[in-house]
């Protein structure tokens, strides 16, 4: 007999304006903005970005996840921090952190760095 476990997890994207010239926008988790519940153990994150300058693209990113919004606001991912990933990828980034708990609200943040090496 198979038992299926349904995990309902809320992910809230936290966007911050920065002085960097590349700003992430339209953050999604499992293709949804601020989903009320998902039933997958390793959700996928995606984002787009906008820039104040022409010909900018993402050179790296850091993704963090926490169940405490204050930690996310301060740049701490208690459940997961990807560290700086040198990549232009911004779609379907798979969660690789601690096991997510059912009926828990999680917050996530992504920071991107532009090609010119602008700081976060």
Backbone as CSV, one residue per row, in Angstrom:
resi,resn,N_x,N_y,N_z,CA_x,CA_y,CA_z,C_x,C_y,C_z
1,UNK,0.841,-1.180,0.000,0.000,0.000,0.000,0.886,1.244,0.000
2,UNK,0.579,2.151,-0.866,1.358,3.387,-0.975,0.677,4.504,-0.210
3,UNK,1.443,5.209,0.532,0.933,6.388,1.223,1.474,7.611,0.511
4,UNK,0.608,8.526,0.193,1.090,9.751,-0.428,1.033,10.865,0.605
5,UNK,2.039,11.676,0.582,2.139,12.792,1.511,1.899,14.066,0.732
6,UNK,0.958,14.829,1.177,0.674,16.110,0.541,1.325,17.204,1.366
7,UNK,2.199,17.939,0.745,2.887,19.026,1.425,2.331,20.342,0.886
8,UNK,1.764,21.111,1.766,1.280,22.431,1.381,2.231,23.458,1.951
9,UNK,2.890,24.147,1.077,3.899,25.115,1.482,3.598,26.431,0.780
10,UNK,3.618,27.485,1.511,3.437,28.808,0.915,4.807,29.448,0.732
11,UNK,5.060,29.938,-0.444,6.298,30.657,-0.722,5.950,32.090,-1.069
12,UNK,6.559,33.000,-0.355,6.349,34.417,-0.600,7.666,34.997,-1.108
13,UNK,7.611,35.591,-2.269,8.807,36.209,-2.827,9.014,37.573,-2.194
14,UNK,10.227,37.843,-1.851,10.575,39.124,-1.246,11.485,39.851,-2.225
15,UNK,11.003,40.951,-2.735,11.802,41.714,-3.687,12.306,42.982,-3.006
16,UNK,13.522,43.319,-3.280,14.136,44.508,-2.707,14.703,45.354,-3.823
17,UNK,14.551,46.640,-3.699,15.229,47.511,-4.651,16.648,47.731,-4.136
18,UNK,17.568,47.746,-5.035,18.975,47.903,-4.674,19.592,48.998,-5.519
19,UNK,20.826,49.303,-5.231,21.533,50.274,-6.050,22.128,49.611,-7.284
20,UNK,22.050,48.292,-7.340,22.577,47.576,-8.500,21.759,47.944,-9.733
21,UNK,22.366,47.780,-10.888,21.699,48.148,-12.127,20.856,47.019,-12.689
22,UNK,20.854,45.879,-12.047,20.061,44.735,-12.469,19.175,44.347,-11.295
23,UNK,17.867,44.420,-11.484,16.930,44.171,-10.393,16.010,43.018,-10.768
24,UNK,15.932,41.969,-9.915,15.020,40.863,-10.210,13.560,41.294,-10.050
25,UNK,12.718,40.843,-10.979,11.285,41.134,-10.953,10.527,39.869,-11.338
26,UNK,9.225,39.865,-11.123,8.360,38.745,-11.494,8.856,37.417,-10.934
27,UNK,9.120,37.390,-9.642,9.598,36.180,-8.987,8.463,35.163,-8.874
28,UNK,8.752,33.904,-9.213,7.745,32.848,-9.123,8.326,31.596,-8.480
29,UNK,7.448,30.848,-7.859,7.778,29.532,-7.310,6.785,28.554,-7.922
30,UNK,7.293,27.547,-8.604,6.432,26.610,-9.335,5.471,27.361,-10.257
31,UNK,5.999,28.366,-10.954,5.281,29.164,-11.955,4.191,30.050,-11.363
32,UNK,4.157,30.200,-10.040,3.140,31.008,-9.391,3.778,32.130,-8.584
33,UNK,3.138,33.286,-8.585,3.568,34.364,-7.702,2.889,34.134,-6.365
34,UNK,3.667,34.062,-5.303,3.168,33.877,-3.942,2.127,32.758,-3.841
35,UNK,2.505,31.531,-4.160,1.532,30.430,-4.076,1.084,30.189,-2.642
36,UNK,-0.178,29.893,-2.483,-0.715,29.597,-1.158,-0.358,28.194,-0.717
37,UNK,-0.112,27.327,-1.634,0.269,25.970,-1.289,0.798,25.238,-2.504
38,UNK,1.851,24.492,-2.294,2.387,23.623,-3.335,2.597,22.255,-2.712
39,UNK,2.630,21.240,-3.524,2.775,19.894,-2.992,3.998,19.180,-3.570
40,UNK,5.077,19.911,-3.629,6.320,19.359,-4.161,7.440,19.614,-3.157
41,UNK,8.295,18.638,-2.982,9.367,18.745,-1.978,10.544,19.586,-2.445
42,UNK,10.735,19.689,-3.741,11.842,20.481,-4.287,11.290,21.475,-5.311
43,UNK,10.700,22.561,-4.820,10.106,23.541,-5.740,11.160,24.210,-6.615
44,UNK,10.681,24.788,-7.702,11.541,25.489,-8.651,11.233,26.977,-8.611
45,UNK,12.290,27.773,-8.644,12.185,29.226,-8.579,12.588,29.828,-9.916
46,UNK,11.914,30.900,-10.279,12.238,31.617,-11.519,12.069,33.108,-11.282
47,UNK,12.730,33.888,-12.103,12.613,35.337,-12.038,13.022,35.934,-13.358
48,UNK,12.628,37.163,-13.551,13.088,37.973,-14.666,13.854,39.123,-14.049
49,UNK,14.409,39.974,-14.852,15.096,41.133,-14.290,14.964,42.313,-15.223
50,UNK,15.168,43.451,-14.635,15.144,44.692,-15.388,16.434,45.433,-15.083
51,UNK,16.816,46.303,-15.983,18.060,47.034,-15.810,17.870,48.488,-16.187
52,UNK,18.638,49.335,-15.543,18.612,50.756,-15.874,19.562,51.075,-17.031
53,UNK,20.367,50.101,-17.409,21.314,50.289,-18.511,21.054,49.270,-19.604
54,UNK,21.490,49.577,-20.781,21.333,48.672,-21.920,22.377,47.571,-21.880
55,UNK,22.083,46.481,-22.555,23.003,45.364,-22.743,23.514,44.765,-21.432
56,UNK,22.668,44.680,-20.451,23.026,44.042,-19.185,22.393,42.656,-19.142
57,UNK,23.102,41.731,-18.568,22.521,40.421,-18.333,23.065,39.873,-17.030
58,UNK,22.404,38.872,-16.539,22.766,38.291,-15.253,24.051,37.475,-15.378
59,UNK,25.008,37.759,-14.519,26.256,36.998,-14.497,26.255,35.976,-13.367
60,UNK,25.546,36.271,-12.272,25.471,35.344,-11.139,24.224,35.653,-10.319
61,UNK,23.894,34.701,-9.452,22.756,34.897,-8.560,23.019,34.204,-7.231
62,UNK,22.258,34.617,-6.227,22.226,33.935,-4.944,20.768,33.845,-4.527
63,UNK,20.339,32.649,-4.183,18.963,32.416,-3.792,18.943,31.968,-2.342
64,UNK,18.075,32.569,-1.529,17.965,32.175,-0.121,16.500,31.899,0.218
65,UNK,16.300,30.959,1.150,14.962,30.568,1.587,14.969,30.458,3.102
66,UNK,13.914,30.990,3.728,13.779,30.907,5.179,12.302,30.944,5.546
67,UNK,11.984,30.448,6.729,10.615,30.553,7.221,10.434,31.815,8.068
68,UNK,11.458,32.647,8.127,11.414,33.886,8.903,11.714,35.061,7.971
69,UNK,10.731,35.917,7.780,10.905,37.044,6.851,12.031,37.966,7.266
70,UNK,12.247,38.116,8.569,13.326,39.002,9.035,14.688,38.467,8.587
71,UNK,14.842,37.160,8.586,16.104,36.583,8.113,16.292,36.856,6.630
72,UNK,15.241,36.667,5.867,15.332,36.912,4.426,15.653,38.379,4.156
73,UNK,15.011,39.271,4.883,15.281,40.700,4.700,16.729,41.048,5.009
74,UNK,17.347,40.308,5.939,18.745,40.580,6.285,19.716,39.731,5.461
75,UNK,19.194,38.969,4.497,20.058,38.203,3.610,20.480,36.854,4.132
76,UNK,19.745,36.314,5.108,20.079,35.006,5.683,19.041,33.994,5.241
77,UNK,19.510,32.856,4.761,18.612,31.781,4.376,18.761,30.615,5.331
78,UNK,17.920,30.558,6.369,18.069,29.505,7.376,17.726,28.128,6.821
79,UNK,16.886,28.058,5.793,16.564,26.769,5.190,17.479,26.447,4.014
80,UNK,17.891,27.501,3.296,18.781,27.258,2.167,19.387,28.565,1.691
81,UNK,20.648,28.506,1.379,21.347,29.573,0.689,22.166,28.917,-0.405
82,UNK,21.926,29.305,-1.622,22.635,28.686,-2.742,24.091,29.114,-2.791
83,UNK,24.422,30.216,-2.096,25.737,30.803,-2.287,25.743,31.482,-3.650
84,UNK,26.819,32.119,-3.991,26.902,32.783,-5.292,27.097,31.742,-6.379
85,UNK,26.176,31.715,-7.320,26.222,30.794,-8.455,26.542,31.616,-9.698
86,UNK,27.661,31.305,-10.329,28.043,31.997,-11.559,27.222,31.387,-12.693
87,UNK,26.166,32.086,-13.066,25.266,31.551,-14.079,24.301,32.637,-14.533
88,UNK,23.903,32.553,-15.770,22.876,33.428,-16.306,21.493,32.809,-16.182
89,UNK,21.407,31.598,-15.624,20.126,30.909,-15.473,19.217,31.683,-14.529
90,UNK,17.954,31.780,-14.879,16.984,32.438,-14.022,15.625,31.751,-14.083
91,UNK,15.621,30.530,-14.532,14.374,29.805,-14.695,14.512,28.379,-14.163
92,UNK,13.525,27.972,-13.383,13.455,26.610,-12.851,14.686,26.212,-12.035
93,UNK,15.112,27.082,-11.135,16.211,26.778,-10.228,15.638,25.920,-9.099
94,UNK,16.141,24.713,-8.952,15.581,23.740,-8.021,16.085,23.977,-6.593
95,UNK,15.158,23.940,-5.655,15.467,24.061,-4.230,16.335,22.882,-3.794
96,UNK,17.419,23.180,-3.089,18.347,22.139,-2.644,18.681,22.286,-1.164
97,UNK,17.727,22.766,-0.392,17.981,23.019,1.017,17.438,21.940,1.932
98,UNK,17.308,22.315,3.196,16.770,21.414,4.218,15.345,21.014,3.834
99,UNK,14.915,19.835,4.268,13.550,19.401,3.939,12.506,20.433,4.385
100,UNK,11.580,20.721,3.490,10.532,21.687,3.782,9.436,21.019,4.604
101,UNK,8.865,21.769,5.516,7.848,21.243,6.419,6.441,21.576,5.900
102,UNK,5.506,20.650,6.063,4.139,20.930,5.618,3.515,22.074,6.417
103,UNK,2.582,22.741,5.778,1.807,23.808,6.399,2.696,24.903,6.998
104,UNK,3.732,25.241,6.259,4.688,26.252,6.704,4.821,27.320,5.633
105,UNK,4.891,28.548,6.044,5.102,29.650,5.114,6.592,29.914,5.009
106,UNK,7.097,29.926,3.782,8.501,30.214,3.529,8.604,31.478,2.698
107,UNK,9.719,32.162,2.862,10.006,33.372,2.117,11.295,33.139,1.343
108,UNK,11.393,33.742,0.184,12.620,33.593,-0.584,13.014,34.912,-1.232
109,UNK,14.282,34.968,-1.524,14.865,36.178,-2.108,15.957,35.749,-3.079
110,UNK,16.060,36.470,-4.151,17.161,36.238,-5.080,17.878,37.558,-5.282
111,UNK,19.202,37.471,-5.294,20.032,38.630,-5.611,20.790,38.284,-6.875
112,UNK,20.852,39.221,-7.793,21.554,38.984,-9.051,22.665,40.002,-9.225
113,UNK,23.660,39.587,-9.946,24.770,40.479,-10.274,24.848,40.597,-11.790
114,UNK,25.014,41.812,-12.252,25.077,42.073,-13.690,26.465,41.761,-14.251
115,UNK,26.558,41.776,-15.536,27.806,41.440,-16.218,28.969,42.325,-15.833
116,UNK,28.696,43.576,-15.546,29.767,44.509,-15.210,30.326,44.337,-13.814
117,UNK,29.780,43.365,-13.055,30.277,43.108,-11.717,29.740,44.052,-10.651
118,UNK,28.624,44.716,-10.952,28.048,45.619,-9.967,27.726,44.845,-8.689
119,UNK,27.878,45.504,-7.563,27.608,44.842,-6.296,26.121,44.608,-6.126
120,UNK,25.810,43.701,-5.228,24.425,43.341,-4.937,23.698,44.580,-4.592
